[in-house]
């Protein structure tokens, strides 16, 4: 994990490989952003014109490198675009700074230390820049060249965001050290914001590590082992139900999905408790460590990234550990529904009927609609504790990707106010989302002549149908939201901002902020 410190040094005097400054898009050309005054002065006040000569416009995410002026201890200045100049008396948006810091950190891969002289008007800005830099510097290289062997990487994941050494193929190591200039080391608010950013970023990067780990090294048992080690480290209680305990408990959904694999399923319960807590949140994560589709086998071209089908469980795991590290005054329980969906002679067939933990029966019409089956058992189990709210997170449907694209997750809920609150929180932390309806007329499509409900309904609106299925297994009177992160959980395109290629850690920050708000007495 990239190290981060708060520094009072002036940019010209900082011993580093590069100094990062912000440049905005003004009406008449690039404008040097606050925080870079000493750098601009070293260019005789002509930094903006030099950048314009080099083709820089100040557009968001744009990166321009130039030699540092005489007298600098760093050899390079890196200008990162912030987009439009804020309106008069307005501050830069925290998400703009977060993305800029991430873009700069990615561009500086292969260097050891950089000073970030971006606009810091308050503690929120300090935290956003720290978070963006730490997330943007992420690299997963455990399987490249001299990287750790895969099995060891899966078992010892510490959330450090990959190795710091170059592999034998010459891949660039992530930026090793960030000095945050402009933040105030002795200011309690600034210090707390940066410490929070470090904790959440480390856990989010651990989430990314899990998503990126190949399925031959991360099966349900291995995932449970990582969770057990982290729980022990951070004082979180953990209970792991193996296949025997699941059979004894009647968890027909989880067992029905995992029965076709040689790697048996697990249900992991993580419990963080605070002596001052007045509220209890339950987070439930879909953890399909590999999804072949089962007997309803996925077509060629749809299998290659299915190691990411446990992204929801990884996000829940990261959120619970983050809550513990931050010492939040709220009880948070995480449920990781872990299984591998494989075709075999013992696999569940289309037409089979499963008896769920709730007692309801489900006719399985498509074994590739497996995520809702493991979530259903976990939702029922979570409901028994009567939490104040439940949020499940899942890479659940391709239909949600068709509706919202690859960067936005959908939010469904049984309570409009709670859905609005979760949406507001997601937007606040920089995770694009959109509230989705739950049309009751779509429920009829899941009627089964054989069982209480089928796991498939109408094809059109498939993402909404999946949400309606899950709703059937949420306890009465409990506020519940469903986050379908199928789009943003895994980035198959080029990196952008602080988002890498591969596992992204989508929904972690939304869950953590929801826990913080709940601790503060603001549960929507």
C-alpha positions in Angstrom: 0.0 0.0 0.0 1.2 3.5 -0.8 2.4 5.4 2.2 0.8 8.8 2.9 2.0 11.7 5.1 0.9 15.2 5.8 3.7 17.7 5.1 4.2 21.3 5.9 7.0 21.6 3.4 6.7 24.1 0.6 6.5 22.4 -2.8 9.9 23.8 -4.1 11.8 22.4 -1.1 10.2 19.0 -0.9 12.6 16.2 -1.8 10.5 14.0 -4.2 10.4 12.7 -7.7 7.5 14.9 -8.7 5.2 17.7 -7.5 1.6 17.5 -8.5 -0.4 20.6 -9.1 -4.0 21.3 -10.3 -4.9 23.2 -13.4 -8.5 24.1 -14.2 -10.2 24.9 -17.5 -10.8 28.7 -17.7 -12.7 30.8 -20.2 -9.4 31.9 -21.8 -7.2 28.9 -21.2 -5.8 26.9 -18.3 -5.8 28.4 -14.9 -3.5 27.3 -12.1 -5.5 26.0 -9.1 -5.0 27.0 -5.5 -2.3 25.1 -3.7 0.2 25.6 -6.5 1.1 29.3 -5.8 4.7 28.6 -4.9 5.1 26.4 -8.0 3.6 29.1 -10.3 5.9 31.7 -8.7 8.9 29.6 -9.5 7.8 29.8 -13.2 7.6 33.6 -12.9 3.9 33.4 -12.8 3.8 31.8 -16.2 2.9 28.2 -15.4 -0.5 28.4 -17.0 0.9 29.7 -20.3 3.7 27.1 -20.3 1.1 24.4 -19.8 -1.1 25.9 -22.6 2.0 25.8 -24.9 2.3 22.1 -24.1 -1.3 21.5 -25.1 -2.9 21.4 -21.7 -6.4 22.7 -21.4 -7.2 21.9 -17.7 -9.8 19.3 -18.8 -10.7 16.8 -16.0 -8.2 14.0 -15.7 -5.7 15.5 -18.2 -2.1 14.9 -17.2 0.8 17.0 -18.3 4.4 16.6 -17.2 7.1 19.3 -17.4 10.6 19.9 -16.0 10.6 21.6 -12.7 12.1 25.1 -12.6 15.5 26.0 -11.2 15.7 25.7 -7.4 13.2 22.8 -7.1 14.4 19.6 -5.3 11.9 17.6 -7.4 12.9 17.2 -11.1 9.3 17.0 -12.4 6.1 19.0 -12.1 2.9 17.1 -13.0 -0.2 19.2 -13.7 -3.5 17.3 -13.5 -6.7 18.7 -14.9 -9.6 19.6 -12.6 -12.2 20.6 -15.2 -14.1 23.9 -15.2 -13.1 26.6 -12.7 -15.7 26.7 -9.9 -18.1 29.6 -9.9 -17.1 32.6 -7.8 -16.7 31.8 -4.1 -17.4 28.1 -4.8 -14.9 25.4 -3.8 -13.7 22.5 -6.0 -15.9 19.4 -5.6 -14.4 16.7 -3.5 -15.0 14.1 -6.1 -13.2 16.2 -8.7 -10.1 16.3 -6.4 -10.4 12.6 -5.7 -10.3 11.8 -9.4 -7.5 14.2 -10.1 -5.4 12.7 -7.3 -6.1 9.3 -8.6 -5.1 10.2 -12.2 -1.9 11.8 -10.9 -1.0 8.7 -8.8 -1.5 6.4 -11.8 0.6 8.6 -14.0 3.4 8.5 -11.4 3.7 4.7 -11.3 7.3 3.8 -11.1 8.3 6.8 -8.9 9.0 6.6 -5.2 7.7 9.9 -3.8 5.4 12.7 -4.9 4.2 15.9 -3.3 0.5 16.6 -4.0 -0.1 20.4 -4.0 -3.8 20.3 -4.9 -6.5 22.7 -3.5 -7.2 22.0 0.2 -9.8 24.3 1.6 -11.1 22.0 4.4 -10.7 18.6 5.9 -13.1 17.1 3.3 -10.7 18.1 0.6 -7.7 16.7 2.5 -9.5 13.3 2.8 -10.7 13.3 -0.8 -7.2 13.9 -2.1 -5.7 11.3 0.2 -8.3 8.7 -0.8 -7.9 9.5 -4.5 -4.1 9.1 -4.4 -4.2 5.9 -2.4 -6.9 4.3 -4.7 -5.2 5.6 -7.8 -1.9 4.1 -6.9 -3.4 0.6 -6.6 -1.7 -2.2 -8.5 -2.3 -5.9 -8.5 0.8 -7.8 -9.7 0.9 -10.8 -7.4 0.9 -13.1 -10.4 3.4 -11.3 -12.6 7.1 -12.1 -12.8 8.6 -12.2 -9.3 5.2 -11.5 -7.7 4.0 -13.8 -4.8 2.5 -17.1 -5.9 -1.2 -17.0 -6.2 -2.2 -19.4 -3.3 0.0 -17.3 -0.9 -1.5 -14.1 -2.2 -5.1 -15.3 -1.7 -4.4 -16.6 1.9 -2.4 -13.5 3.1 -4.3 -10.6 1.5 -3.6 -7.6 3.7 -5.1 -4.9 1.6 -1.8 -3.5 0.7 -2.7 -3.0 -2.9 -0.1 -5.3 -4.6 3.7 -5.4 -4.4 6.0 -2.5 -4.5 8.8 -4.1 -6.5 9.1 -4.3 -10.3 8.4 -7.7 -11.7 10.9 -9.4 -14.1 9.0 -8.1 -17.1 9.6 -4.5 -16.0 6.1 -3.5 -15.0 6.0 -0.2 -13.2 5.6 -0.4 -9.4 2.9 1.8 -7.9 3.8 5.2 -6.5 5.3 4.4 -3.1 5.0 7.6 -1.0 2.6 10.5 -1.2 3.2 13.7 0.7 0.0 15.7 1.0 0.9 19.4 0.9 -1.6 22.0 2.1 -3.2 19.7 4.7 -2.5 20.7 8.3 -0.8 17.9 10.3 -1.8 19.5 13.6 -5.4 20.2 12.7 -7.6 17.5 14.2 -10.2 17.5 11.5 -7.5 17.3 8.7 -5.7 14.5 10.5 -8.9 12.5 11.1 -10.0 12.9 7.5 -6.7 11.6 6.2 -6.6 8.7 8.8 -10.2 7.8 7.7 -9.1 7.8 4.0 -6.2 5.5 4.8 -8.3 3.0 6.6 -11.1 2.9 4.0 -8.6 2.9 1.0 -6.6 0.0 2.5 -9.8 -2.1 2.9 -11.1 -1.1 -0.5 -7.8 -2.1 -2.1 -8.0 -5.4 -0.2 -11.5 -5.8 -1.7 -9.9 -5.2 -5.2 -7.2 -7.8 -4.4 -9.9 -10.4 -3.7 -11.8 -9.6 -6.9 -8.7 -9.8 -9.0 -7.5 -13.1 -7.5 -8.0 -16.0 -9.9 -10.8 -18.5 -9.0 -8.3 -21.4 -8.7 -6.8 -19.6 -5.7 -10.0 -18.0 -4.3 -12.7 -20.5 -3.7 -15.3 -20.2 -0.8 -13.0 -21.8 1.7 -10.0 -19.5 0.8 -12.3 -16.4 0.9 -13.5 -17.5 4.4 -9.8 -17.9 5.5 -9.0 -14.3 4.4 -12.1 -13.0 6.3 -11.1 -15.0 9.4 -7.6 -13.6 9.4 -8.8 -10.0 9.0 -11.5 -10.4 11.6 -8.9 -11.6 14.1 -6.7 -8.7 13.3 -9.3 -6.1 13.8 -11.4 -7.5 16.7 -14.4 -8.6 14.6 -16.3 -11.7 15.6 -16.6 -14.3 12.8 -18.6 -17.4 12.3 -18.1 -19.7 9.3 -20.8 -22.2 8.4 -19.3 -25.1 6.2 -21.3 -27.4 4.0 -22.2 -29.7 6.9 -23.5 -26.8 9.0 -25.4 -25.4 6.0 -27.1 -28.7 5.4 -28.0 -29.1 9.1 -29.4 -25.5 9.0 -31.4 -26.0 5.9 -29.7 -23.5 3.7 -31.0 -24.9 0.4 -30.3 -21.9 -1.7 -26.5 -21.7 -0.9 -26.2 -25.5 -1.1 -28.2 -25.7 -4.3 -25.8 -23.4 -6.0 -22.6 -24.9 -4.6 -23.5 -28.6 -4.9 -22.0 -28.9 -8.4 -18.5 -27.8 -7.4 -15.7 -29.7 -5.7 -15.1 -26.5 -3.6 -18.0 -26.5 -1.1 -19.9 -23.4 -0.2 -19.6 -21.2 3.0 -21.8 -18.7 4.8 -19.6 -16.3 6.7 -20.9 -14.0 9.4 -18.8 -11.0 10.4 -20.0 -9.0 13.5 -18.6 -5.7 14.5 -20.2 -4.3 17.7 -19.8 -1.0 19.5 -20.7 -0.5 23.2 -22.2 2.9 22.3 -24.3 1.7 19.3 -28.0 2.5 19.1 -28.5 1.1 15.6 -27.7 -2.2 13.8 -27.0 -2.5 10.1 -26.8 -5.8 8.2 -24.9 -6.0 4.9 -25.3 -9.1 2.7 -22.9 -9.9 -0.2 -23.2 -12.2 -3.1 -20.0 -14.2 -3.2 -19.9 -16.5 -6.2 -16.2 -17.0 -6.4 -16.6 -18.3 -10.0 -19.8 -18.4 -12.1 -19.8 -20.8 -15.0 -23.6 -20.5 -15.2 -23.9 -24.1 -13.9 -25.9 -26.5 -16.1 -27.3 -23.3 -17.8 -23.7 -22.8 -19.0 -22.7 -19.3 -20.1 -21.7 -18.9 -23.7 -18.2 -18.4 -24.9 -17.0 -14.8 -24.2 -19.0 -14.5 -21.0 -16.9 -16.7 -18.6 -13.6 -14.9 -18.6 -14.3 -12.3 -16.0 -16.6 -14.4 -13.8 -14.0 -14.4 -11.0 -15.6 -11.0 -10.2 -19.0 -12.5 -9.3 -18.0 -12.3 -5.6 -17.5 -8.5 -5.7 -20.6 -8.0 -3.5 -19.2 -10.2 -0.7 -15.8 -8.5 -1.0 -17.5 -5.1 -0.7 -19.4 -6.2 2.4 -16.3 -7.7 3.9 -14.3 -4.5 3.3 -17.1 -2.3 4.8 -17.4 -4.3 8.0 -13.6 -4.2 8.6 -13.6 -0.5 7.8 -16.3 0.1 10.4 -14.2 -1.7 12.9 -11.0 0.2 12.1 -12.9 3.5 12.3 -14.5 2.6 15.6 -18.0 3.6 14.4 -20.7 3.7 17.0 -23.0 1.4 15.2 -23.3 -2.4 15.1 -22.6 -3.8 11.7 -23.1 -7.4 10.7 -21.8 -8.7 7.3 -23.0 -11.9 5.7 -20.9 -13.4 2.9 -22.8 -15.9 0.9 -20.0 -17.9 -0.8 -20.3 -20.6 -3.4 -18.8 -21.7 -6.7 -21.4 -22.3 -9.5 -20.2 -25.2 -11.6 -21.7 -27.8 -14.0 -21.3 -31.5 -13.0 -23.2 -34.7 -12.4 -24.2 -33.4 -9.0 -25.1 -29.9 -10.0 -28.6 -28.4 -9.6 -30.6 -28.8 -12.9 -33.2 -26.5 -14.5 -36.5 -27.8 -13.1 -35.1 -28.7 -9.7 -36.9 -27.4 -6.6 -34.9 -26.1 -3.7 -36.2 -25.6 -0.2 -34.7 -22.4 1.1 -33.7 -21.4 4.6 -36.9 -19.5 5.0 -38.9 -22.6 4.2 -40.1 -21.3 0.9 -39.5 -23.5 -2.2 -37.9 -22.2 -5.4 -38.2 -23.8 -8.8 -34.8 -23.3 -10.5 -35.6 -22.4 -14.2 -32.1 -21.1 -14.9 -29.0 -22.1 -12.9 -27.3 -19.0 -14.1 -29.7 -17.0 -11.9 -27.8 -18.3 -8.9 -26.9 -15.1 -7.1 -30.4 -14.5 -5.9 -30.5 -18.0 -4.5 -27.5 -17.6 -2.2 -28.6 -14.0 -1.3 -32.1 -15.3 -0.4 -30.8 -17.6 2.3 -28.5 -14.9 3.7 -31.2 -12.3 3.7 -33.5 -14.5 5.7 -30.8 -15.3 8.2 -29.8 -11.6 8.5 -33.5 -10.7 9.1 -33.7 -13.0 12.1 -31.5 -10.5 14.1 -34.0 -7.8 13.3 -31.5 -5.1 12.2 -32.7 -1.6 11.6 -31.8 -1.9 7.9 -30.4 -4.5 5.5 -28.4 -3.7 2.4 -27.4 -6.4 0.0 -24.7 -5.9 -2.7 -24.4 -8.1 -5.7 -23.2 -8.4 -9.3 -26.6 -9.7 -10.0 -27.9 -9.1 -13.5 -26.7 -8.3 -17.0 -30.0 -6.5 -17.4 -28.8 -3.8 -14.9 -25.7 -3.3 -17.0 -27.9 -2.9 -20.1 -30.0 -0.3 -18.3 -27.3 1.8 -16.6 -24.0 1.0 -18.3 -20.7 0.0 -16.8 -20.2 2.8 -14.2 -23.5 3.1 -12.4 -25.2 0.7 -10.0 -28.9 0.4 -9.5 -30.7 0.8 -6.1 -33.9 -0.9 -5.3 -35.6 -0.9 -1.9 -38.8 -1.7 0.0 -38.8 1.8 1.4 -38.7 5.0 -0.8 -37.1 7.1 1.9 -34.3 4.6 2.5 -33.7 4.2 -1.2 -33.4 8.0 -1.5 -31.0 8.1 1.4 -28.7 5.3 0.0 -28.7 7.1 -3.4 -27.7 10.4 -1.8 -24.9 8.7 0.1 -23.6 6.9 -3.0 -23.5 10.2 -4.9 -21.8 12.0 -2.0 -18.9 9.5 -1.9 -18.5 9.5 -5.7 -20.1 6.2 -6.6 -22.6 6.8 -9.5 -26.0 5.1 -8.8 -29.6 5.4 -9.8 -32.8 4.5 -8.0 -34.8 1.8 -9.7 -38.5 0.9 -9.3 -40.0 -2.4 -8.2 -43.1 -2.8 -10.3 -45.4 -5.3 -8.6 -46.9 -6.5 -11.8 -43.5 -8.2 -12.6 -43.9 -10.5 -9.6 -46.5 -12.6 -11.3 -44.0 -13.7 -13.9 -42.2 -15.7 -11.1 -45.3 -17.7 -10.3 -44.5 -21.4 -10.4 -46.9 -24.3 -10.9 -44.6 -26.5 -8.8 -43.0 -24.3 -6.1 -43.8 -21.2 -4.1 -41.7 -19.1 -6.6 -39.4 -19.5 -9.6 -36.0 -18.0 -9.8 -36.8 -16.4 -13.2 -39.6 -14.2 -14.4 -40.2 -11.9 -17.4 -37.1 -11.3 -19.5 -37.7 -7.6 -20.0 -36.9 -5.8 -16.8 -34.8 -8.7 -15.6 -32.9 -6.6 -13.1 -36.2 -5.5 -11.5 -37.4 -9.0 -11.4 -34.3 -10.1 -9.5 -35.0 -7.4 -6.9 -38.6 -8.5 -6.5 -37.3 -12.0 -5.9 -35.0 -10.9 -3.1 -37.7 -8.8 -1.5 -39.6 -12.1 -0.8 -36.9 -13.1 1.7 -36.5 -9.9 3.7 -38.1 -9.9 7.1 -41.3 -7.9 7.7 -40.8 -4.4 8.9 -37.1 -4.2 8.1 -35.9 -1.4 5.7 -34.0 -3.0 2.9 -32.0 -1.9 -0.1 -30.5 -3.9 -3.0 -27.5 -2.6 -4.9 -26.9 -4.3 -8.2 -23.3 -3.5 -9.0 -23.0 -5.7 -12.1 -21.8 -2.8 -14.2 -19.2 -0.9 -12.0 -17.8 -3.9 -10.1 -15.3 -4.8 -12.7 -13.7 -2.4 -15.2 -12.8 -4.1 -18.4 -11.9 -0.8 -20.2 -9.0 1.6 -19.5 -8.3 3.0 -16.0 -9.8 6.4 -15.2 -9.5 8.7 -12.3 -8.8 6.5 -9.3 -10.5 3.5 -10.9 -8.1 0.7 -12.1 -8.7 -1.9 -14.7 -10.2 -5.0 -13.1 -11.8 -5.1 -9.7 -13.0 -1.7 -8.5 -14.3 -2.1 -5.0 -17.7 -0.6 -6.0 -20.1 0.0 -3.1 -17.5 -0.2 -0.3 -17.5 3.6 0.2 -21.3 3.8 0.1 -21.7 1.1 2.8 -19.0 2.8 5.0 -20.7 6.2 4.7 -24.1 4.6 5.4 -22.6 3.2 8.6 -21.1 6.5 9.6 -24.4 8.3 9.0 -26.2 5.7 11.0 -23.7 6.1 13.9 -24.4 9.8 13.8 -28.2 9.2 14.1 -29.0 9.9 10.5 -30.4 6.6 9.2 -32.8 7.5 6.4 
